[in-house]
Amino acid sequence: MAYHEERDKICSWNTSALNRYLNYDFLVNIFSCSEKLRILRDKKDADTKFRIFCLSIEETERYFSSNAERVCPRCKLVSGETGENVSWRLRSSGLSNNKAAFVAADGTVMKEGHFKWSKLAVRPAMRIILDEVFHEPCLTDLRPVHFACIL
């Protein structure tokens, strides 16, 4: 999936087509109402003020300690094929305004980036409430928050 479709438009993660897709179409069509209530908005971080996001370079290196852990096999459900590993998107900007960082098929974090309009795999991430006692819709209590990555 492209980070953003328009080649001439400079965009950030917050204004990208990928962010819009993940937080509207994907969120609405994949999760039930009760599941959506468990997905947190991180109001402290401007890049993740939405519920569903791609990892940043820093998060990718923190949660996946090696290239082998970052490898992403092709998903048959999406592509109809299995086999080789695929490159996947990060939300961090690349070295120029028209590029975004990504993880290469071998698991290497590519900080220089790939063109934002190119199509790469997406590994959506979210922060969720996991405790068994969940009182809907009160999300103001302090609860343990864990990181989850949909593979």
C-alpha angles and dihedrals in degrees: 000000000000120000087219130352101213111086096195097048120090109215139173126219090266093057098036125120090232092057090048091050094048094048098043117022097025096041094045097045102039107040131059121231093259091048091051090055089059093053109091131215111222102221093180095065117060091204093057103038086123124074101241120044145153117254121261122234090259094049092047091054092044098048098036109046098188142030089248090059091050095054111117118202118215110267114232091204091063105033103024088234136086131197126068124061121253136219115247137204130256124194094230118104119250126228092287134039093253095053136074127198118254143174114252122228090262091055097257115144106235104206094176088065141211127262110286093229094055117102117246132159119273127219104192118211134195142172113239141186108243106174115119095231104069120168111200127247099001106102096159096090117096107253134166109275120200131190117243130186122197108222 
